[in-house]
Amino acid sequence: MSEGLKTIIYPVSDLQAAKAVFTALLETDPYIDESYYVGYRVADQEIGLDPGGKGLGGPLPYSTVGDIEAALRSLLDAGAELQNDIKDVGGGTLIATVTDRDSNAIGLLQRV
């Protein structure tokens, strides 16, 4: 079962510049500040900056799910196309990405 779209990842080319903008926008410091990812938690939302996500083409929303394998299978059965299979990105977090028939990217995220 989905908990909703609680995570949005922005691909960035200049992590330090993006961090300055998002820190000002969100009026908080990041909870994680690494060379590979900067993350903010505001209320029940996570906003992430990904310097490695240049191919995304724009922000990517992630639906938080309890069982990423079941959720992925359900989306594929419904006609979505696999973009990135399930991957462990560290800290007990699994992600996967599909596209719908209109090429809209949909992210799945499970915290284990």
N, C-alpha and C positions, 0 to 999 in steps of 0.2 A: 504494500500500500504506500502510495506517495504521500509525503509530508508537504508537498508543494515545492514551488521554485524558490528555494532559500539561498541559493548561491549563484552569483553572476561573476564570471571571469572575463576580464578585459585583457586582450592582447596589447602589449605595449612595446615600443621600440627603445624607449629611454626610461628605464625603471625609476631612476632617481627623480626625473622630472614628473613622471606620472604620480609617484609617491607624494611629492609636494602638493600637487593638485588635489589628489584624493584625501590627503590629510586635512587640507583646508576645507574641502567640500563636506567631509563627514565629521569634521571637528573632533577628531580623535586620532590617536597614534595607532599604527598597526599592531596587531597582537603577534604577528609573525613578520619578520623583516629579514629575508634571505636573498641571496643573489638570484635564486631561481623562482622566487614567489614572495609577494608581499600581500598579506591578508588583513582585512578589517572585519570586525564583528560589530554590527550596529543593530540593536534590538534582536530580532530573530533572523537577521540577514547577514550573509557573508559576501563581501565584495573583495575579489582577488585581482591582482595584477600579475600577469604572466609574460615575462620577457621571451619565453619560448613559444608563445602562441600566435606568432605572426601570421600563420596560415589560416587562422580562424575567420578572418574577414570582418570581425566585429565582436561585440560582447556575446558570450555564450551562457545562457541560463542553464542551471543544473537542477533537476528535480531530485530531492532527497528521498531515497527509497530504503526500505528495510531489507530487501532481498534483490540485489542488483542482477543476479542471474535470471531470476523469474521476471523481473521488470524488462530486461533486455529481450528475453525470449518473447514476451507478450508484445512488445513493440515491433519486433521482426515479424511475428505472426500477423500483425495488423498491417503490414506492408512497408514499414520503415526499412531503410537500408543501413547496414553497419558502416560506420565511418571509422571508429576506433574501438577495438574490443576492450574488454575489462582489463584495467591496468591498476596496479597498486602504486599510488603516488606518495606513499609514506604516511607515517602517523596514523595508521589504521584506516586510511581512506582509499576506497576503490572508485574509479570513474570509468565511464564508457560513453561513447557518442554515436548517435544515429542521425540520419536525415529523413525528413518526411518526403512525400512525393513532390513537394515544391522546393526541395533542397534546403529547407530550414533545418539548422542544426539543433538537436535536442540532447542535452547532457543528462546523464544519470550519475548519482553520487550516493555511495553507501559508506557510512562510518562504522567500522567494526571494532 
